[in-house]
Amino acid sequence: MKTDIRNRKDIELLVDTFYDKIKTDAVIGFLFTEIAQVNWETHLPRMYDFLGKHPFLYWKLQRKSHASPQRFT
């Protein structure tokens, strides 16, 4: 079930779900795991913070959402 992003936990769920799919994707997953060798322990918290500070970026991801974007800290 899709819901509006309301708080930091929702942002973390969105980011984690996205990157879980990316890491295992047969076409582009290797770019993150083998080529870039992303350090997920540092990258994911940065993404949580970034989206929390720039709400319009994730608000656009919710094309059907009528919620007002707000900053989550």
Summary of the structure (lengths in Angstrom):
residues: 73
radius of gyration: 13.3
end to end distance: 24.6
largest distance: 38.8
contacts: 158
relative contact order: 0.19
helix: 62%
strand: 0%
